[in-house]
Amino acid sequence: MTDVSITDFTYQYPKSETKVLNNLNLTFKHNHFSLLSGPSGSGKSTLLYFIAGLYPRFIGNDATGTIKFGQTNLKDIPLNQISRQVAMMFQNPNQQFAMDTVIHEMTFVLENIRTEPAKMDAIIDQALTFCGIQQLKSRIINTLSGGEKQRVALACIVAMDTPVIVLDEPFASIDPGSRIDLIHKLKELQEKHGKTIILADHDLGNYQGIIDEFYYLDPKSHRINLLNQQEAQHFFDNFESTQTINKQLNLPPKTDAQSILKLRDFKLSPHDSLLLKLDHFNFYKQKTTLITGANGIGKSTLFNALTKLLPYTGTILYTDKNIKKIKPLNYAKNVTLLFQDAENQFLNVTVKEELDLSFANRFNQDYTHEQVEQMLTKLDMQGRDDQVVYSLSEGQKKKLQIVEMLIMNPPVLLLDEPFKGLDYKSLRLITGFLETAKTKYGQTQIVISHQLSGLEDLIDYHAHFENQNLTYQGVI
C-alpha cells in the first residue's frame, strides 16, 4: 500500500516573507487518481518536487513536517532508491531529458534504476506502444513537437514502473484529442496497474468522472483542502463556463493590400518530410491570427521558417521584401518569435536583469517603466526583482517572457503556445495586454495555441493546419 501522507508540512522559499505551503495535512490515497488544482504560482509544483524527492536536494533550504510513502519517511529512503518509488513528469519535458534520441533517453532511464539489460528492449517497446508513439523510437528529441515530447516523458515514466506517479501540468502543450487520450492512459495505469496518481493542473477539462479526489491549493491561505462532491462540482462548473467558444470570424480579404507576411510557392520539408505546401498565403497587418492543428503537424516548424531559423523553398515576403535579402538582425527586430519554452528566451539570472535587458534592447519606446510595473502587478509578478528566473513556476516564467516581448514591441510577434501554464485569470490579463499592443501600437500577432478558451476577444482570423495545408476558417 503506497499512500502518500503529508503531515504538518510547511515550506518558505529563501528570502521570501511568505509561506508557499502552510501546515499541510493530507493523504493522497493508494491506487487513487488525485487532482491538485490552484492558480499559477500557488505552490503546486513545489509540493510535487518535494514528493518526488527533488526538494530539498536541489534547493537551498528544507521544509518542516514529513512526507511518508506508506509507513516510510521519504527522508529515510536512500537517494538512489527514490526513483524506484516515485516518478515525476514535468510541465516542461525538456527539463527531464538528458539524451539525444527517444531510445537513448529511455535506455538511460532504465539504466539509472538498474534494469537488467536483457529486459530493456521489451520494456521500452511496451511503454512506447502504451503511449502510442512507437514511430518516435529513433527520433531526435529536439526535433519533436511539445506534445510529442510530453508523450515521450510519459513513456519514460511507464517504463520506470514506480508505484507513485506525480505529474505537473502535463498537458500544457497537447492538442485536445491527445489530452483526453493521455488522461485515460493515466486512469488505466491507476486501475489496471495499481498506480497512485497525483496530478497538478489548473485546467480542469476532461477530469470529471475520472479522478477520485479533488484537492485545491488556496493561494491566500497556502493550504490544501480536499473538496467534497458539491465543492468539486462548483469548480468544474465554473471552469466549464469559461470554455464555451463558437465565435464567428470574418475571413480575411482576398487582396494582398493589407498583408504584412506573404508566402508564395512555399514548401516546408525538414528531414525530407513534407509538412506544408502553400501556393499563396497571407498574414495580415495589425491583426491577430490564430493557428491551430494537431501535435507534431509542423506549426512550430513554420514559425522557425518565418523567423529564418529553418530552411524552406519558395518565397516569404515581409512588407513586400524577400526576407532572404533582409539582414538577419534587422529582420529579427521586425519579426520576433516568442518561444514555446520560456527558458529559451532568458539570457540573464534574475527577473530584474531580464527586464532591464529588454528595456536596453527594445526597438521603440512605446512601453514605459510605469506601464510595465503595472502589468507585473496585475500578473502578481511584482516584487520579484532579485528572484532567479529559473526558480519561477512555469506559469510565472511565461508571464515574464510575455512582458519582455511586449517591452520589445516588434511590428510582428509570433507567439508559440504563449498561454502554456497560465490559469484562466492570468490568460485573460495577457490577452488584454496583447490586444493593447495590437490596437494602440499596431502590432501584428500570429499565435499557435491549443488553449482556445479566453481568446475570443483577441483573435481576428483563424487558420487551421491540416494535410500539409493552412486554410482560413470562419469560426473559432
C-alpha positions in Angstrom: 0.0 0.0 0.0 1.6 3.3 -1.1 -0.4 6.1 0.4 1.5 9.4 0.2 0.8 11.2 3.6 1.8 14.7 4.3 1.9 15.9 7.9 2.4 19.4 9.4 4.2 20.3 6.2 5.4 24.0 5.7 7.8 25.5 3.2 9.1 29.0 2.6 11.5 29.9 -0.2 14.8 31.6 0.9 14.5 35.4 1.1 10.7 35.1 0.8 8.4 36.5 3.5 5.5 34.3 2.6 5.0 30.6 3.3 4.3 29.0 -0.1 2.9 25.8 1.7 1.4 26.3 5.1 0.9 23.5 7.6 -0.4 20.9 5.1 -2.1 17.8 6.4 -3.5 15.4 3.7 -3.1 12.0 2.3 -3.0 11.0 -1.4 -4.5 7.5 -1.3 -3.0 4.4 -2.7 -4.3 3.3 -6.1 -6.3 6.6 -6.5 -6.2 9.3 -9.1 -5.9 12.6 -7.3 -6.2 16.0 -8.9 -4.5 19.1 -7.3 -5.6 22.4 -8.6 -4.9 26.1 -7.9 -3.8 29.2 -9.7 -0.4 29.5 -11.5 2.4 30.1 -9.0 0.4 29.0 -5.9 2.8 26.2 -4.9 1.5 23.1 -6.7 4.9 22.4 -8.4 6.8 23.0 -5.1 4.8 20.3 -3.4 5.3 17.8 -6.2 9.0 18.5 -6.2 9.1 17.5 -2.5 7.0 14.4 -3.1 9.4 13.3 -5.9 12.4 13.8 -3.7 13.8 16.7 -5.8 13.5 19.2 -3.0 15.3 19.9 -0.7 18.1 18.1 -2.7 18.1 20.7 -5.4 17.1 23.8 -3.4 18.7 25.9 -0.7 16.5 25.1 2.3 14.3 22.3 3.7 10.6 22.2 4.7 9.3 21.3 8.1 7.0 18.4 8.6 7.0 14.9 7.0 6.2 13.1 3.7 5.7 9.4 4.0 5.3 6.7 1.4 3.2 4.1 3.3 4.9 3.9 6.7 8.3 5.0 5.4 9.5 8.6 5.8 10.7 9.9 2.4 13.9 11.2 4.1 14.8 7.6 5.2 14.8 6.3 1.6 18.3 6.4 0.1 18.6 8.9 -2.7 19.5 6.2 -5.2 16.3 4.3 -4.3 13.7 7.2 -4.5 13.3 6.7 -8.3 12.1 3.2 -7.6 9.2 4.6 -5.5 8.1 7.7 -7.4 8.5 9.2 -10.9 7.7 12.7 -11.9 6.6 14.2 -15.2 7.4 17.9 -15.5 5.3 20.6 -17.1 8.3 21.3 -19.4 9.5 17.9 -20.6 12.8 19.4 -21.8 13.8 19.6 -18.1 13.9 15.8 -17.8 15.6 14.7 -21.0 19.3 14.0 -20.9 19.9 12.1 -24.1 19.7 12.8 -27.8 17.1 10.3 -29.1 14.0 8.7 -27.6 15.5 5.2 -27.5 18.7 6.5 -25.8 16.6 8.5 -23.3 14.5 5.5 -22.3 17.6 3.3 -22.1 19.3 5.9 -19.9 16.2 5.9 -17.6 16.2 2.2 -17.2 19.9 2.0 -16.6 19.5 4.5 -13.8 17.1 2.2 -12.0 19.4 -0.8 -12.7 17.1 -2.7 -15.0 18.5 -5.9 -16.4 19.8 -5.2 -19.9 18.1 -8.2 -21.4 14.7 -6.9 -20.3 15.2 -3.3 -21.6 14.0 -3.7 -25.2 10.7 -5.3 -24.3 10.0 -2.7 -21.6 10.8 0.2 -23.9 8.6 -1.2 -26.7 5.8 -1.9 -24.3 6.0 1.7 -22.9 6.1 3.3 -26.4 3.2 1.2 -27.5 1.1 2.1 -24.4 1.7 5.8 -25.2 1.0 5.4 -28.9 4.5 6.6 -30.1 6.2 3.6 -31.4 7.1 5.6 -34.6 9.2 8.1 -32.5 11.5 5.4 -31.1 14.6 6.6 -33.1 13.7 10.3 -33.4 16.0 13.0 -32.1 14.1 14.5 -29.1 14.9 18.1 -30.1 13.0 17.6 -33.4 9.8 16.6 -31.6 6.8 18.9 -31.0 5.9 19.9 -27.5 3.1 17.4 -27.4 5.3 14.5 -28.7 7.8 15.3 -26.0 5.1 15.0 -23.4 4.2 11.6 -24.6 7.9 10.5 -24.6 8.2 11.8 -21.0 5.1 9.7 -20.0 6.6 6.7 -21.8 9.7 7.0 -19.6 7.5 7.0 -16.5 5.6 4.0 -17.7 8.9 2.2 -18.3 10.1 3.0 -14.8 7.0 1.3 -13.3 7.1 3.1 -10.0 4.1 2.8 -7.6 3.7 6.6 -7.3 3.5 8.9 -10.3 3.3 12.7 -9.9 2.6 15.0 -12.9 3.0 18.7 -13.1 0.6 20.4 -15.6 1.5 17.5 -18.0 -0.9 18.5 -20.9 0.1 22.2 -21.4 1.4 21.6 -25.0 -1.0 18.9 -26.1 -4.0 19.2 -28.5 -7.4 18.4 -27.1 -7.7 14.9 -28.6 -4.3 13.9 -27.2 -5.1 15.4 -23.8 -8.2 13.1 -23.5 -6.3 10.1 -24.6 -3.4 10.6 -22.1 -5.8 11.3 -19.2 -7.4 7.9 -20.0 -3.9 6.3 -20.2 -3.3 7.6 -16.7 -6.6 6.2 -15.5 -5.6 2.8 -17.0 -2.3 2.9 -15.1 -4.2 3.5 -11.9 -7.0 1.0 -12.4 -5.1 -1.9 -14.1 -1.6 -1.4 -12.7 -2.3 -0.1 -9.2 -0.6 3.2 -9.6 -1.1 6.1 -7.2 -1.5 9.2 -9.5 -1.0 12.7 -8.2 -1.6 15.3 -10.9 -1.4 19.1 -10.7 -3.4 21.1 -13.2 -5.3 24.4 -13.3 -7.1 23.3 -16.5 -10.0 21.2 -15.2 -11.1 19.9 -18.6 -11.8 16.1 -19.0 -11.1 15.2 -15.4 -14.7 14.9 -14.2 -15.7 11.3 -13.8 -12.0 10.2 -14.0 -10.4 11.5 -10.8 -11.1 10.0 -7.3 -10.2 13.1 -5.3 -10.1 16.8 -6.0 -7.7 18.9 -3.9 -7.4 22.7 -4.1 -4.4 24.8 -3.1 -5.8 28.1 -1.8 -3.4 30.9 -2.9 -4.4 33.1 0.2 -4.0 30.6 3.0 -1.4 28.4 1.2 -3.2 25.3 2.4 -4.7 22.4 0.5 -8.2 21.3 1.0 -9.9 18.1 0.0 -13.1 19.2 -1.8 -16.4 17.3 -1.3 -18.5 16.4 -4.3 -20.5 19.7 -4.2 -17.4 21.8 -3.8 -15.7 20.0 -6.6 -18.7 20.3 -8.9 -18.7 24.1 -8.3 -15.1 24.3 -9.6 -15.9 22.1 -12.6 -19.0 24.2 -13.4 -17.1 27.5 -13.1 -14.3 26.2 -15.3 -16.8 24.8 -17.9 -18.5 28.2 -18.1 -15.2 29.7 -19.5 -14.7 27.0 -22.1 -17.6 27.5 -24.5 -16.3 29.1 -27.7 -18.1 29.2 -31.0 -17.2 32.7 -32.3 -17.9 33.6 -35.9 -14.9 35.2 -37.6 -14.6 37.2 -40.8 -12.5 35.6 -43.4 -9.5 37.8 -44.4 -9.6 39.9 -47.6 -8.8 38.2 -50.8 -6.5 41.1 -51.9 -2.8 41.4 -50.8 -3.2 45.1 -49.9 -3.4 44.6 -46.1 -0.9 41.7 -45.8 2.4 42.0 -44.0 3.8 38.5 -44.5 3.3 36.7 -47.8 4.1 33.1 -48.6 4.5 32.3 -52.3 5.1 28.8 -53.7 6.1 27.9 -50.2 7.2 24.4 -49.2 8.4 23.2 -45.8 10.2 19.8 -45.9 12.5 19.3 -42.9 14.2 15.9 -42.8 12.8 15.3 -46.3 9.3 15.0 -45.0 6.7 17.4 -46.5 4.9 19.3 -43.7 3.4 22.3 -45.6 2.8 23.3 -49.2 1.2 26.7 -50.0 0.9 28.4 -53.3 -0.4 31.6 -51.9 -0.9 32.6 -48.2 -1.0 35.9 -46.4 -0.8 37.1 -42.8 -2.5 40.4 -42.2 -1.2 43.7 -40.7 -2.4 44.7 -37.3 -4.4 41.6 -36.9 -4.2 38.6 -34.6 -4.2 35.3 -36.4 -4.7 32.0 -34.5 -3.1 28.8 -35.9 -4.5 25.5 -34.8 -3.6 21.9 -35.6 -2.6 18.6 -34.1 0.6 18.0 -32.3 3.6 17.3 -34.5 2.0 18.6 -37.6 4.5 21.4 -38.2 3.2 24.6 -36.6 6.3 25.4 -34.6 8.4 24.5 -37.7 6.5 27.0 -39.7 7.4 29.7 -37.1 11.0 28.7 -37.3 10.9 29.2 -41.1 9.1 32.6 -40.8 12.0 33.8 -38.5 14.7 32.3 -40.8 15.7 29.7 -38.3 15.0 26.8 -40.6 15.3 26.4 -44.4 12.4 26.4 -46.8 11.7 26.6 -50.5 9.7 29.3 -52.2 9.4 32.9 -51.1 8.5 34.7 -47.8 7.9 38.4 -48.2 7.9 40.9 -45.3 6.3 44.2 -46.4 6.9 43.0 -50.0 10.6 42.4 -49.4 12.1 38.9 -49.7 13.2 38.0 -46.2 16.3 36.3 -47.6 17.5 39.7 -48.7 16.9 41.4 -45.3 19.9 41.4 -42.9 19.2 38.9 -40.0 19.4 41.5 -37.2 17.2 44.0 -39.0 14.6 41.2 -39.7 14.7 40.0 -36.1 13.8 43.4 -34.9 10.7 43.4 -37.1 9.6 39.7 -36.9 10.2 38.3 -33.4 9.5 34.8 -32.0 8.2 34.1 -28.5 9.4 30.6 -27.9 7.2 27.8 -26.6 9.7 27.1 -23.8 10.1 30.3 -21.8 13.6 29.4 -20.6 14.9 29.5 -24.2 14.1 33.2 -24.2 16.0 34.0 -21.0 19.7 35.2 -21.1 20.2 36.5 -17.5 19.8 35.3 -14.0 17.3 37.5 -12.1 13.9 38.9 -13.1 15.2 42.5 -12.9 18.2 41.6 -15.1 15.9 40.1 -17.7 13.6 43.1 -17.7 16.5 45.5 -17.9 17.9 43.7 -20.9 14.6 44.0 -22.7 14.4 47.8 -22.0 18.0 48.2 -23.2 17.4 46.4 -26.5 13.9 47.3 -27.3 13.0 48.5 -30.7 11.0 51.5 -29.6 9.9 53.5 -26.6 6.2 52.6 -26.6 6.1 50.9 -23.1 7.2 53.0 -20.1 8.7 51.5 -16.9 5.5 52.5 -15.2 3.3 50.6 -17.6 5.5 47.5 -17.3 5.3 47.7 -13.5 1.5 47.9 -13.7 1.4 44.8 -15.9 3.6 42.9 -13.5 1.4 43.9 -10.5 -1.7 42.7 -12.3 0.0 39.4 -13.0 1.1 39.1 -9.4 4.8 39.3 -10.5 5.7 42.5 -8.6 8.5 42.5 -6.0 10.4 39.6 -7.7 13.4 41.7 -9.0 16.0 39.6 -7.3 14.4 36.2 -7.9 16.3 33.8 -10.1 14.2 33.3 -13.3 14.7 29.6 -13.2 13.2 29.3 -9.8 9.9 30.7 -11.0 7.0 28.4 -11.7 6.3 27.6 -15.4 3.3 30.0 -15.4 5.4 32.8 -13.8 8.2 32.2 -16.4 5.6 32.5 -19.2 4.3 35.8 -17.7 7.8 37.2 -17.5 8.6 36.1 -21.0 5.5 37.7 -22.5 6.1 41.0 -20.6 9.6 41.0 -22.0 8.3 40.6 -25.6 5.8 43.4 -25.0 8.6 45.7 -23.9 10.4 44.9 -27.1 7.2 45.5 -29.1 8.2 44.3 -32.5 6.0 45.1 -35.5 5.3 41.3 -35.9 5.2 39.0 -32.9 5.0 35.2 -33.4 3.7 33.5 -30.2 4.2 29.8 -29.9 1.9 28.4 -27.1 2.0 31.7 -25.2 -0.6 30.6 -22.7 1.0 27.3 -21.6 0.9 27.0 -17.8 -1.3 30.0 -17.2 -4.6 29.9 -15.2 -7.6 31.5 -16.8 -7.4 34.8 -14.9 -3.8 35.3 -16.0 -4.6 34.3 -19.6 -7.3 36.9 -19.7 -4.9 39.6 -18.5 -2.3 38.5 -21.1 -4.8 38.6 -23.9 -5.8 42.1 -22.8 -2.1 43.2 -22.9 -1.8 41.7 -26.4 -5.0 43.5 -27.6 -3.5 46.8 -26.4 -0.3 46.1 -28.3 -2.3 45.5 -31.4 -4.8 48.3 -31.2 -2.6 51.0 -29.6 0.8 50.2 -31.1 -0.2 48.5 -34.4 1.4 45.1 -33.7 0.7 42.1 -35.9 0.3 38.9 -33.9 0.4 35.2 -35.1 -0.5 32.8 -32.3 -0.1 29.0 -32.1 -2.3 27.7 -29.3 -4.0 24.5 -28.2 -5.6 26.7 -25.5 -8.7 28.3 -27.1 -10.9 29.4 -24.2 -10.4 33.1 -23.4 -9.0 34.0 -26.8 -12.3 35.0 -28.5 -11.8 38.8 -27.8 -8.3 38.8 -29.2 -8.5 36.7 -32.4 -9.3 38.3 -35.7 -8.6 35.4 -38.1 -8.2 31.6 -37.6 -6.0 29.4 -39.8 -6.1 25.6 -39.4 -3.1 23.4 -40.2 -4.0 20.0 -41.6 -3.0 17.8 -44.5 0.1 19.8 -45.4 -2.1 22.9 -45.9 -3.0 26.0 -44.0 -6.5 27.4 -44.6 -8.5 30.2 -43.0 -11.7 29.2 -41.1 -14.8 31.3 -40.4 -15.2 30.1 -36.8 -13.1 29.6 -33.7 
